[in-house]
Amino acid sequence: MELKKMIEQRNALVEEMQGLINSAKTETRAFNETENTRFEEIRSLVDGLDKTIKAIEDFEKMIAKKPTETETRAAKDILNDFIRGENPVETRAQMSTTVNGNIIPTELSSDILKKVEELSGIYSMVRKINSTGKYQQIVEKNKMTAGWTDELAEVTASDPDYEVVEIDHFKLGSLAKIPIELINQANFDITAEVIGQQTRDFATKVETAIIKGTGTLQPTGLTSSGTVFNLASATAITADEIVKIYHSLKAPYIQKAVWLMSRGTLCAIRLLKDSTGVYLFNANPVNGYEGTILGKPVMISEAMDELGSSKTPILFGDFASAYIANVNPSQTIQILNEVYATQGAKGVLGFLFIDGKPVLAEAYATVKNIA
């Protein structure tokens, strides 16, 4: 029976049920034996039709998706075979080749990006654009201004100014060297090992670049911009300065503001007290944060400077508004069969394509020690 006819039959049965109910309600009575039997028969038929209709609809949706052979076969198995060199014709057909290597199946690419985000606190907070090409962000330099005017008086013109910030891709490479004896073990999960090594390395390098990248062959870091707050000391910070840093941020960015600092800087701040003797830092680790300072979460990073002459030990602000990263959603991989052959190993070279730049300086404070 066609799906359309099934739906029509179901609707007709529901109308019959409604008719039985209406008759009983109009006459203010219970179903008689014949009506009750028929009502239960209809209920059973409708339930059966509902299940069949849903099964047909689900099946048609599944067919409509038409998943590729690459994605229906486990992505992990595809990469395992590719590294081992098994089924070379079949496996390579499932991994398209570019000048940078073979593109990892979409499922694994998503896993890599997800794990990098889990391992890097600051990367998880900035705004991310998943683009295969260059991304352009329009940034307002001089804002439009409004003003009160007299009746029939001229409105003073303002000259807003904009610039286009281009965020392309830089190539971040990670090389994992795997011994042949491990590769040849059937129960060794090569993909898990390779992805684990690469994501840890990617996360460290991406985090460092987002914080202090030079912009040359790597993203431009947050420390290159922001609203600068200079500490009075070359090696220390005071409780009063912490309060001043907090209030140096404009109101729109306070709600989502986060402190970012090194372990050493946090240790120094944990010793600070306010005028009543209460510690400024509230140790309450949750969701990747160490606790709070003045009610705002504290995140630590090995990429942040320690307190010291001309250093930048603290960033504080709304990093989702302050920074944009452009990430290519597809990663590539190359298998180096010969380079480490004399060492009894294969090289697995993976690439992540990413760039990033600060786009809103007023959204965060860049705290610096004096020279």
C-alpha positions in Angstrom: 0.0 0.0 0.0 1.3 3.5 -0.9 2.2 5.8 1.9 -0.4 8.3 0.8 -3.2 5.7 0.9 -2.0 4.6 4.3 -2.3 8.2 5.6 -5.7 8.6 4.1 -6.9 5.3 5.7 -5.5 6.4 9.0 -7.3 9.7 8.8 -10.6 8.0 7.9 -10.3 5.7 10.9 -9.6 8.7 13.2 -12.7 10.4 11.9 -14.7 7.3 12.6 -13.3 7.3 16.2 -14.3 11.0 16.5 -17.8 10.2 15.3 -18.3 7.5 18.0 -17.0 9.9 20.7 -19.3 12.8 19.5 -22.3 10.5 19.6 -21.6 9.5 23.1 -20.9 13.1 24.2 -24.1 14.4 22.6 -26.3 11.8 24.2 -24.3 12.0 27.5 -23.8 8.3 27.7 -21.1 5.6 27.8 -20.2 3.5 24.7 -22.5 0.5 24.2 -20.8 -2.9 23.7 -20.8 -2.6 19.9 -19.3 0.9 20.0 -16.7 0.0 22.6 -15.6 -3.0 20.5 -15.4 -1.0 17.3 -13.5 1.9 19.1 -10.8 -0.6 20.4 -10.5 -2.1 16.9 -10.0 1.3 15.3 -7.4 2.2 18.0 -5.4 -0.9 17.2 -5.6 -0.3 13.5 -4.5 3.4 13.9 -1.5 2.3 16.2 -0.4 -0.2 13.6 -0.7 2.3 10.8 1.2 5.0 12.8 4.1 2.6 13.3 4.2 1.6 9.7 4.0 5.2 8.4 6.8 6.3 10.7 9.0 3.3 9.6 8.4 4.2 5.9 9.2 7.9 6.5 12.3 7.1 8.5 13.5 4.7 5.8 12.9 7.3 3.0 14.8 9.9 4.9 17.7 7.5 5.3 17.7 6.7 1.6 17.5 10.4 0.8 20.8 11.1 2.6 22.7 8.8 0.3 25.8 8.6 2.4 29.1 8.0 0.6 31.1 4.8 0.8 33.8 6.7 2.7 31.5 7.8 5.5 29.5 4.6 5.8 32.7 2.6 6.4 34.2 3.5 9.7 36.5 6.4 9.2 38.9 5.0 11.8 39.2 1.8 9.8 39.9 3.7 6.6 42.8 5.6 8.2 44.1 2.4 9.8 44.3 0.7 6.4 45.8 3.8 4.8 48.7 4.0 7.4 49.3 0.2 7.2 49.2 0.4 3.4 46.5 -2.3 3.2 43.9 -2.3 0.4 45.8 0.6 -1.3 43.5 1.1 -4.3 40.3 0.9 -2.3 41.6 3.0 0.6 43.1 5.8 -1.5 39.8 6.0 -3.4 38.1 6.9 -0.1 40.6 9.6 0.7 40.9 12.3 -2.0 44.4 13.7 -2.6 45.5 17.3 -2.6 48.9 19.0 -2.9 49.1 18.9 0.9 48.3 15.2 1.2 45.3 13.0 1.5 42.1 14.5 3.1 41.0 12.7 6.2 37.4 11.5 6.2 35.0 14.2 7.5 34.1 12.2 10.6 37.8 12.2 11.8 38.4 15.8 10.8 35.5 16.8 13.0 36.9 14.7 15.9 40.3 16.3 15.6 38.9 19.8 15.7 36.6 18.9 18.6 39.5 17.4 20.6 41.7 20.5 19.9 38.9 22.6 21.3 38.6 20.5 24.4 42.3 20.6 25.0 42.8 24.4 24.5 40.8 26.7 26.7 41.3 29.9 24.7 40.7 28.2 21.4 37.3 27.0 22.7 36.4 30.6 23.6 37.2 32.6 20.5 34.8 32.9 17.6 35.6 30.3 14.9 34.8 30.4 11.2 34.9 27.1 9.3 36.0 28.1 5.9 38.0 26.4 3.1 39.2 29.8 1.9 40.0 33.4 3.0 37.6 35.1 5.4 37.1 38.8 5.5 35.9 40.7 8.6 34.8 44.3 8.4 36.1 46.1 11.5 34.9 49.5 12.6 37.7 51.9 13.3 35.9 55.2 13.9 32.4 54.8 15.2 29.3 56.7 13.9 28.2 59.3 16.5 24.8 60.7 17.3 24.0 64.1 18.8 21.1 66.2 20.1 20.0 68.9 17.7 17.6 71.9 17.8 14.4 71.9 15.8 15.2 72.4 12.1 18.9 72.6 12.8 21.5 70.7 10.8 22.7 67.4 12.2 26.4 67.2 12.6 27.9 64.6 10.3 30.2 61.9 11.6 32.7 60.0 9.6 32.7 56.3 10.5 35.7 54.5 9.2 36.0 50.8 8.5 38.8 48.4 7.5 38.7 44.9 6.1 40.6 42.3 8.1 41.6 39.3 6.0 41.9 36.0 7.9 43.4 33.3 5.6 45.0 30.0 6.6 48.4 29.1 7.8 49.6 25.5 7.8 50.3 23.8 11.1 52.0 20.4 10.8 52.4 17.6 13.3 54.6 14.5 12.7 54.0 11.3 14.5 56.6 8.5 14.2 55.1 5.0 14.7 57.3 1.9 15.0 56.6 -0.8 12.3 56.2 -3.5 15.0 53.3 -1.6 16.5 51.7 -0.9 13.1 51.8 -4.6 12.2 49.9 -5.6 15.4 46.3 -6.1 14.4 45.0 -5.0 17.8 46.9 -1.7 17.8 44.6 1.2 17.1 46.9 3.3 14.9 44.3 6.0 14.4 43.7 6.6 18.1 47.4 6.9 18.7 48.0 9.3 15.8 45.0 11.4 16.5 45.9 11.6 20.2 49.5 12.7 19.5 48.5 15.2 16.8 45.6 16.8 18.7 47.7 17.4 21.8 50.4 19.0 19.7 47.8 21.0 17.6 46.1 22.3 20.7 49.4 23.5 22.3 50.5 25.3 19.1 47.1 26.8 18.3 46.7 28.1 21.9 50.2 29.7 21.8 49.5 31.3 18.5 46.1 32.7 19.5 47.7 34.2 22.6 51.1 35.5 21.3 51.3 34.6 17.6 53.5 36.9 15.5 51.3 36.9 12.4 54.2 35.6 10.3 53.3 32.1 9.0 51.0 31.8 12.1 48.0 33.5 13.5 48.3 37.0 15.1 48.0 36.8 18.9 45.7 38.6 21.4 48.7 40.2 23.1 49.3 42.3 19.9 46.2 44.3 20.6 43.6 45.0 23.3 43.3 47.9 25.7 46.7 48.1 27.4 46.8 48.3 31.2 50.3 48.9 32.6 51.2 47.5 36.0 53.3 49.7 38.3 55.8 47.0 39.0 58.1 45.1 36.6 57.7 41.9 38.6 54.5 42.1 40.7 50.8 42.9 40.8 48.6 44.4 43.5 45.0 43.8 44.7 44.1 47.4 43.7 45.4 46.8 40.2 43.3 43.7 39.8 40.2 45.8 40.6 41.3 48.5 38.2 41.9 46.0 35.4 38.3 44.7 35.9 36.9 48.2 35.6 39.1 49.1 32.6 36.7 46.9 30.5 33.7 48.5 29.0 30.3 47.4 30.3 29.1 45.5 27.2 32.0 43.0 27.6 32.0 42.5 31.3 29.2 39.9 31.3 31.3 37.3 29.3 34.7 38.4 30.5 37.3 35.8 31.6 40.7 36.1 33.1 43.6 34.4 31.3 47.0 33.9 33.0 49.8 31.5 33.7 50.0 29.2 36.7 52.7 31.4 38.3 50.7 34.6 37.9 47.6 32.9 39.4 49.7 31.8 42.3 50.8 35.4 43.0 47.2 36.6 42.8 45.9 33.9 45.1 48.0 35.6 47.9 46.3 38.9 47.3 43.6 40.2 49.7 41.2 43.1 49.6 41.1 45.8 52.3 39.0 43.6 54.6 41.5 40.7 54.4 39.4 38.5 52.1 41.3 36.8 49.3 40.5 38.1 45.8 40.7 34.6 44.3 37.8 32.2 45.0 39.1 28.6 44.4 36.1 26.8 42.8 37.3 24.7 39.8 34.5 24.0 37.4 34.1 23.6 33.6 37.9 24.0 32.9 38.2 27.1 35.1 40.4 27.4 38.2 38.0 29.6 40.1 37.0 33.2 40.0 38.5 36.7 40.6 35.9 39.4 41.3 33.2 37.0 40.1 34.8 36.2 36.7 36.2 32.8 35.8 40.0 32.3 35.7 41.6 30.2 32.9 45.3 29.2 33.0 47.5 28.6 30.0 51.1 27.5 29.6 51.5 30.0 26.8 50.9 33.1 29.0 53.9 35.1 30.3 54.8 35.0 34.0 55.0 38.3 35.9 58.3 39.9 34.7 59.8 42.9 33.1 58.1 43.9 29.8 55.9 40.8 30.0 52.2 40.3 29.4 51.0 38.2 32.3 47.3 38.7 32.1 44.5 39.0 29.5 41.0 39.9 30.6 37.9 40.2 28.5 35.3 38.8 26.2 37.4 36.7 23.8 34.5 35.6 21.6 34.0 39.3 20.6 37.7 40.1 20.5 39.1 37.4 18.3 38.2 35.4 15.1 39.9 32.2 14.0 39.4 30.9 10.5 39.7 27.0 10.5 39.6 24.8 7.5 37.2 22.0 8.4 39.3 19.5 6.4 42.6 18.1 7.6 45.1 16.3 5.5 47.6 13.5 6.2 50.7 12.1 4.5 52.3 8.8 5.2 56.2 8.9 5.1 57.1 5.3 4.3 60.8 5.8 3.5 62.0 8.6 5.7 62.2 6.5 8.9 62.6 3.1 7.2 66.1 2.6 8.6 64.6 3.2 12.1 61.9 0.6 11.5 59.1 3.2 11.6 56.6 5.2 9.5 56.0 8.9 9.7 52.4 10.2 9.9 52.4 13.8 8.9 49.2 15.7 9.6 48.2 19.3 8.8 45.8 21.7 10.3 45.0 24.9 8.4 44.1 27.9 10.6 44.6 31.6 11.0 43.3 34.1 13.5 43.4 37.8 14.4 42.1 40.2 17.1 39.2 42.2 15.7 37.9 44.2 18.6 40.6 45.8 20.9 38.1 47.3 23.3 36.6 43.9 24.2 39.6 42.9 26.3 42.4 44.3 28.5 46.1 43.4 27.8 48.0 43.7 31.1 51.7 44.4 30.9 54.5 44.8 33.4 56.7 47.9 33.0 60.2 47.5 31.7 
